[in-house]
Amino acid sequence: MDTDVVGQLGIYTWGANSYGQLGHGHVEDLSLPRLADDGVRQTRQTRAVRLLSGGGGHSTVVSEEGELLVCGQNHKGQLGLGHSSEVRTFKICPLIGHRVAQVSCGWDFTLILTGHGQILTCGSNAYGQLGTSEPVSHSVQPRPVQALGEPVVGVAAGLRHSLAVTGTGQVYQWGFGLSGQARRALSPQPVPEHFTSKTPRLVPGLGHVMSHWVAAGSAHCACLTVTGDVFLWGSNKHGQLTRTETFLPAPVRLDRSALDGERVTNIHSGWTHLVAQTEKRRVFTWGRANYGQLGRTEPTSQCSGGASPGATTQWTRVPSEVKVLCGATQECLIRETDYLFVCIIIIIIILNILIFIVLVILIILIFCIFHITTNILIMIIFPLQKNPPGKYFSHYHCIRILHLTY
């Protein structure tokens, strides 16, 4: 059953594969995309993939039908299969009675959002990232987060912290993975509760806005409001919060002037960088750039409050537009205008080929018409008659003479 579903989804994977997270049944790294079931089911009817998410060593896929497929590292039970053994091919996570709407992977834990707005969590709970008050180190079974009293519409897993946004626009945070950084940056001031809690706590400073999407990096947080504003908080070590402070304890709105005054429609986060898409479908990136994840060629070195003026850094806190974007340490996004341009070029090439074919056909038709017309004229001008020696001078001879003359 699992193999059949994987084949119908047509999942291509590549990259690091130390724990079998690519779903090919082995642990060898792959440099080129390869179908997860080796192409055995390619002729089957395909099914749509809704979204994908990857953690430190595990992978998750959600189908359009709401099925959750998982594989890879499972030492903390982050695959939600009821055991802690490594899984090297995609398996369906048996969430009986639940249709999955979204999934987000932390380093060694997983957040699962059901179609009914309930959050299920599994994997490591070493930093309270599962959202339960029970003293458990990890969970191999998906368990519900009980503290939220209303349906959830979005979740995001950071390295060791979790975020959720509800249908009423409230943003919650739990897990104390950021508490150490917060304590060092804010001392002697106390660390806010949402950085230290094992259960969901309302993020302060967002009561005047309605959020509808959240994103999380290794040590930072982001939310997007219905009006197109982005709020950022947490670690700013790599300039990912666009500020000079090293740590922001509460959400701060991203100045729209940094995005040429445009509203944001989508916000996504890598471990240490962010990607925003605006209402005009422009893409802006900022944060760490040591692996080219910002999709730019211009220099990105800048100094913040924590860097010396002569230091060389590979990050930028200034959002800048990119035309084609590749990276999670890569993101992948192609602007529609570029896609349209490629389509136009292809159409022009096809039209030129068709015009050439039509011209060839016309030339052949003209030659045939000329040949037939010539024969008819010869028959009229040179009727069948006798030669003086008494032999017939036929139309065929006239045609042959005409051809030889030309």
C-alpha positions as CSV (number, residue, x, y, z in Angstrom):
1,M,0.0,0.0,0.0
2,D,2.7,2.5,1.0
3,T,4.8,1.7,-2.2
4,D,1.7,2.3,-4.3
5,V,1.0,5.7,-2.8
6,V,4.6,6.8,-3.1
7,G,4.6,5.8,-6.8
8,Q,1.4,7.7,-7.5
9,L,2.8,10.8,-5.8
10,G,6.0,10.7,-7.9
11,I,8.4,11.9,-5.1
12,Y,11.8,12.9,-6.3
13,T,14.6,13.3,-3.7
14,W,18.3,14.0,-3.6
15,G,21.0,15.2,-1.3
16,A,22.3,14.0,2.1
17,N,20.9,10.5,3.0
18,S,22.7,9.4,6.2
19,Y,19.5,8.1,7.7
20,G,17.6,7.0,4.6
21,Q,15.6,10.3,4.5
22,L,15.5,10.3,0.7
23,G,13.3,7.2,0.7
24,H,15.3,5.0,-1.6
25,G,15.9,2.1,0.8
26,H,19.6,2.9,1.3
27,V,21.8,5.5,3.0
28,E,23.9,6.7,0.1
29,D,23.9,10.4,-0.8
30,L,22.4,11.3,-4.2
31,S,23.6,14.3,-6.3
32,L,20.8,14.0,-8.8
33,P,17.0,13.8,-8.4
34,R,15.6,10.3,-8.3
35,L,12.1,8.9,-8.0
36,A,11.7,7.6,-4.5
37,D,10.3,4.2,-5.6
38,D,12.9,3.8,-8.4
39,G,10.2,4.4,-11.1
40,V,8.4,1.1,-10.7
41,R,5.0,2.8,-10.5
42,Q,5.6,5.6,-13.0
43,T,2.7,4.4,-15.3
44,R,0.2,4.6,-12.4
45,Q,-2.2,7.5,-12.2
46,T,-0.4,10.3,-10.4
47,R,-1.7,12.1,-7.2
48,A,-0.9,15.6,-6.1
49,V,1.6,16.5,-3.4
50,R,0.3,19.3,-1.1
51,L,3.5,20.0,0.8
52,L,6.9,18.7,2.0
53,S,9.0,19.3,5.1
54,G,12.4,18.1,6.2
55,G,14.1,18.0,9.6
56,G,17.6,17.2,10.8
57,G,17.4,13.7,9.3
58,H,13.8,12.9,8.5
59,S,11.4,13.8,5.7
60,T,7.6,14.2,5.5
61,V,5.2,14.5,2.6
62,V,1.5,15.4,2.7
63,S,-0.7,14.3,-0.2
64,E,-3.7,16.2,-1.6
65,E,-5.9,13.5,0.1
66,G,-4.4,14.3,3.5
67,E,-2.1,11.3,3.9
68,L,1.2,11.8,5.7
69,L,4.2,9.9,4.5
70,V,7.4,9.8,6.5
71,C,10.9,8.3,6.3
72,G,14.4,8.8,7.7
73,Q,15.9,9.2,11.2
74,N,13.5,8.0,13.9
75,H,15.6,7.7,17.1
76,K,13.2,10.0,19.0
77,G,10.1,8.7,17.3
78,Q,9.8,11.8,15.1
79,L,8.2,9.8,12.3
80,G,5.1,9.1,14.5
81,L,5.1,5.4,13.6
82,G,4.9,4.0,17.1
83,H,8.6,2.9,17.2
84,S,12.1,4.4,17.1
85,S,13.7,2.4,14.3
86,E,15.1,4.1,11.2
87,V,12.9,4.0,8.1
88,R,14.6,4.1,4.7
89,T,11.5,4.1,2.5
90,F,8.4,6.3,2.7
91,K,5.7,4.9,5.0
92,I,2.2,6.2,5.7
93,C,1.8,7.5,9.2
94,P,-1.3,5.8,10.5
95,L,-3.3,8.8,11.8
96,I,-6.6,7.1,12.0
97,G,-9.5,9.5,11.7
98,H,-7.3,12.4,10.8
99,R,-6.7,14.2,7.5
100,V,-3.4,16.1,7.6
101,A,-3.5,19.8,6.5
102,Q,0.1,20.7,7.2
103,V,3.3,19.3,8.6
104,S,6.4,21.0,9.8
105,C,9.7,19.3,10.9
106,G,12.0,20.5,13.6
107,W,15.5,19.1,14.1
108,D,14.2,15.8,15.7
109,F,10.5,16.4,16.2
110,T,7.4,16.9,14.0
111,L,4.3,19.1,14.2
112,I,1.2,17.7,12.4
113,L,-1.8,19.9,11.8
114,T,-5.1,18.0,11.1
115,G,-7.9,19.2,8.9
116,H,-9.9,19.9,12.1
117,G,-7.4,22.4,13.4
118,Q,-5.8,20.1,16.0
119,I,-2.0,19.9,16.5
120,L,-0.3,16.5,16.9
121,T,3.3,16.3,17.9
122,C,5.9,13.5,18.1
123,G,9.7,13.1,18.5
124,S,12.0,14.7,21.0
125,N,10.7,16.7,23.9
126,A,14.1,17.6,25.4
127,Y,13.2,21.3,25.1
128,G,9.5,21.1,25.7
129,Q,8.9,21.4,21.9
130,L,6.0,18.9,21.9
131,G,3.8,21.2,23.9
132,T,2.8,18.8,26.6
133,S,3.1,19.4,30.4
134,E,3.8,15.7,31.0
135,P,7.4,14.8,31.9
136,V,8.2,12.8,28.7
137,S,11.6,12.9,27.0
138,H,10.1,11.9,23.6
139,S,7.1,10.4,22.0
140,V,6.9,7.8,19.3
141,Q,3.2,8.3,18.9
142,P,1.6,11.6,17.7
143,R,0.0,13.2,20.7
144,P,-2.4,16.1,20.8
145,V,-1.5,19.6,22.1
146,Q,-4.2,20.2,24.6
147,A,-3.4,23.7,25.8
148,L,-4.9,25.5,22.8
149,G,-8.6,26.1,23.1
150,E,-9.4,27.0,19.5
151,P,-8.7,25.6,16.0
152,V,-5.3,26.2,14.6
153,V,-4.7,27.2,10.9
154,G,-0.9,27.0,10.7
155,V,2.2,25.6,12.5
156,A,5.9,26.0,12.2
157,A,8.8,24.1,13.8
158,G,12.1,25.7,14.6
159,L,15.3,23.9,15.6
160,R,13.9,23.3,19.2
161,H,10.9,25.5,19.5
162,S,7.3,25.5,18.0
163,L,4.8,28.1,16.7
164,A,1.1,28.0,15.9
165,V,-1.4,30.5,14.6
166,T,-5.2,30.1,15.4
167,G,-8.2,30.9,13.3
168,T,-8.7,34.1,15.3
169,G,-5.2,35.3,14.4
170,Q,-3.5,34.6,17.7
171,V,0.1,33.4,17.7
172,Y,1.4,30.9,20.3
173,Q,4.9,29.7,21.0
174,W,6.4,26.9,23.2
175,G,9.7,25.0,23.7
176,F,12.7,26.6,25.5
177,G,15.2,26.0,22.7
178,L,15.8,29.8,22.5
179,S,15.9,30.5,26.3
180,G,19.7,30.3,26.5
181,Q,20.2,32.9,23.8
182,A,17.5,35.0,25.3
183,R,19.0,34.9,28.7
184,R,22.4,35.9,27.5
185,A,21.1,38.7,25.3
186,L,18.6,40.1,27.8
187,S,20.5,39.8,31.1
188,P,19.8,41.2,33.7
189,Q,16.2,41.5,32.4
190,P,14.0,38.4,32.8
191,V,13.3,36.1,29.8
192,P,9.7,36.3,28.6
193,E,7.5,33.3,29.3
194,H,7.0,32.3,25.6
195,F,10.7,31.5,25.4
196,T,10.7,29.2,28.4
197,S,7.4,27.4,28.4
198,K,6.8,23.7,27.7
199,T,3.2,24.5,26.8
200,P,1.8,27.0,24.3
201,R,2.0,30.7,25.4
202,L,0.5,33.7,23.7
203,V,3.2,35.7,22.0
204,P,3.0,39.3,23.3
205,G,2.8,42.4,21.1
206,L,0.5,40.9,18.4
207,G,-2.8,41.7,20.0
208,H,-3.5,44.6,17.6
209,V,-3.0,42.5,14.5
210,M,-4.5,39.3,13.0
211,S,-1.9,36.8,11.9
212,H,-2.6,34.0,9.5
213,W,0.8,32.3,8.9
214,V,3.9,31.5,10.9
215,A,7.5,30.6,10.0
216,A,10.4,29.5,12.2
217,G,14.2,29.3,11.7
218,S,16.8,27.7,13.9
219,A,16.5,30.4,16.5
220,H,14.1,33.1,15.1
221,C,10.3,33.4,14.5
222,A,8.1,35.2,12.0
223,C,4.4,35.7,11.4
224,L,2.4,37.2,8.5
225,T,-0.7,39.3,9.1
226,V,-3.8,39.4,6.9
227,T,-2.8,43.0,6.0
228,G,0.5,41.9,4.5
229,D,2.8,42.9,7.4
230,V,5.6,40.7,8.7
231,F,6.6,40.6,12.4
232,L,9.9,39.1,13.5
233,W,11.5,38.1,16.9
234,G,14.2,35.9,18.4
235,S,17.8,35.6,17.4
236,N,19.3,38.2,15.0
237,K,22.8,36.7,14.8
238,H,22.8,36.7,11.0
239,G,20.7,39.8,10.4
240,Q,17.6,37.8,9.7
241,L,15.4,40.2,11.8
242,T,16.6,43.2,9.8
243,R,17.6,45.0,13.0
244,T,20.9,45.9,14.8
245,E,20.0,44.2,18.1
246,T,21.3,40.7,18.6
247,F,18.0,39.4,20.0
248,L,14.4,40.6,19.9
249,P,12.3,39.4,22.8
250,A,9.0,40.6,21.3
251,P,7.7,40.8,17.7
252,V,8.8,43.9,15.7
253,R,7.2,44.8,12.4
254,L,9.3,44.7,9.3
255,D,9.3,48.1,7.7
256,R,7.6,47.9,4.3
257,S,10.0,50.4,2.9
258,A,12.5,47.6,2.9
259,L,10.2,45.9,0.4
260,D,9.6,49.0,-1.7
261,G,6.3,49.6,0.2
262,E,4.7,46.3,-1.0
263,R,2.4,44.0,1.0
264,V,3.8,40.5,1.7
265,T,1.7,37.5,0.6
266,N,4.1,34.7,1.6
267,I,6.9,34.3,4.1
268,H,9.2,31.4,4.4
269,S,12.2,30.7,6.6
270,G,15.4,28.7,6.3
271,W,17.5,28.0,9.4
272,T,19.1,31.4,9.3
273,H,17.6,33.4,6.4
274,L,14.1,34.5,5.3
275,V,12.3,34.7,2.0
276,A,9.3,37.0,1.3
277,Q,7.0,37.2,-1.7
278,T,5.1,40.5,-2.2
279,E,1.8,41.3,-3.8
280,K,3.5,42.0,-7.1
281,R,5.1,38.6,-7.0
282,R,8.6,40.0,-6.3
283,V,10.8,37.9,-4.1
284,F,13.1,39.4,-1.3
285,T,15.7,37.6,0.8
286,W,17.8,38.5,3.7
287,G,19.9,36.8,6.5
288,R,22.8,34.4,6.3
289,A,24.4,33.9,2.8
290,N,27.3,31.6,3.3
291,Y,25.9,28.9,1.0
292,G,24.4,31.3,-1.6
293,Q,20.9,30.8,-0.1
294,L,19.9,34.4,-0.7
295,G,20.2,33.9,-4.5
296,R,22.3,37.0,-5.1
297,T,25.7,37.7,-6.7
298,E,26.3,41.1,-5.1
299,P,28.4,41.4,-1.9
300,T,26.4,40.7,1.3
301,S,28.9,41.5,4.0
302,Q,27.6,43.9,6.6
303,C,28.4,44.8,10.2
304,S,25.8,44.7,13.0
305,G,26.1,45.6,16.6
306,G,27.9,42.3,17.3
307,A,30.5,42.5,14.5
308,S,33.7,44.6,14.4
309,P,33.9,47.1,11.5
310,G,36.7,45.2,9.8
311,A,35.1,41.8,10.1
312,T,34.0,39.9,7.0
313,T,30.5,38.4,7.4
314,Q,28.3,36.5,5.0
315,W,24.9,37.8,5.8
316,T,22.8,40.9,5.2
317,R,20.0,42.5,7.2
318,V,18.7,44.4,4.2
319,P,16.0,42.7,2.2
320,S,16.9,42.7,-1.5
321,E,15.0,41.4,-4.6
322,V,16.1,38.3,-6.5
323,K,14.9,37.2,-9.9
324,V,15.3,33.5,-9.6
325,L,15.7,32.0,-6.2
326,C,17.1,28.6,-5.3
327,G,17.8,27.4,-1.7
328,A,16.3,26.0,2.0
329,T,19.8,26.3,2.7
330,Q,18.2,26.4,-0.7
331,E,14.8,27.8,-1.8
332,C,13.3,27.2,-5.2
333,L,11.0,29.7,-6.9
334,I,10.7,31.0,-10.5
335,R,8.8,34.2,-11.2
336,E,5.8,33.9,-13.5
337,T,7.2,36.5,-15.8
338,D,10.3,34.4,-16.4
339,Y,8.0,31.4,-17.0
340,L,5.9,33.4,-19.5
341,F,9.0,34.5,-21.3
342,V,10.1,30.9,-21.8
343,C,6.7,29.9,-23.0
344,I,6.6,32.7,-25.6
345,I,10.1,31.7,-26.9
346,I,8.9,28.0,-27.3
347,I,5.7,29.1,-29.1
348,I,7.7,31.3,-31.5
349,I,10.0,28.4,-32.3
350,I,7.1,26.1,-32.9
351,L,5.4,28.7,-35.2
352,N,8.6,29.1,-37.2
353,I,8.8,25.3,-37.7
354,L,5.1,25.2,-38.8
355,I,5.7,28.1,-41.2
356,F,8.6,26.3,-42.8
357,I,6.6,23.2,-43.3
358,V,3.7,25.1,-44.9
359,L,6.2,26.8,-47.3
360,V,7.6,23.5,-48.3
361,I,4.1,22.1,-49.0
362,L,3.3,25.2,-51.1
363,I,6.4,24.9,-53.2
364,I,5.6,21.2,-53.9
365,L,2.0,22.2,-54.8
366,I,3.2,24.9,-57.2
367,F,5.6,22.5,-58.9
368,C,2.9,19.9,-59.3
369,I,0.5,22.5,-60.8
370,F,3.1,23.8,-63.2
371,H,3.9,20.2,-64.3
372,I,0.2,19.4,-64.9
373,T,-0.4,22.7,-66.7
374,T,2.6,22.1,-69.0
375,N,1.3,18.7,-70.0
376,I,-2.1,20.1,-70.8
377,L,-0.7,22.9,-73.0
378,I,1.5,20.5,-74.9
379,M,-1.5,18.3,-75.6
380,I,-3.3,21.4,-77.0
381,I,-0.5,22.9,-79.0
382,F,1.0,19.6,-80.4
383,P,-1.9,17.3,-81.3
384,L,-1.1,13.8,-82.3
385,Q,0.2,13.8,-86.0
386,K,2.3,11.8,-88.4
387,N,6.0,12.4,-89.2
388,P,7.0,12.6,-92.8
389,P,8.6,9.2,-92.7
390,G,5.2,7.9,-91.6
391,K,5.8,7.5,-87.9
392,Y,3.8,9.2,-85.2
393,F,5.1,12.2,-83.4
394,S,3.5,11.7,-80.0
395,H,2.8,14.0,-77.1
396,Y,5.4,12.1,-75.1
397,H,8.1,13.2,-77.6
398,C,7.0,16.8,-77.3
399,I,7.2,16.7,-73.6
400,R,10.7,15.1,-73.8
401,I,11.8,17.7,-76.2
402,L,10.5,20.5,-74.0
403,H,12.2,19.1,-71.0
404,L,15.5,18.7,-72.8
405,T,15.2,22.3,-74.1
406,Y,14.8,23.6,-70.6
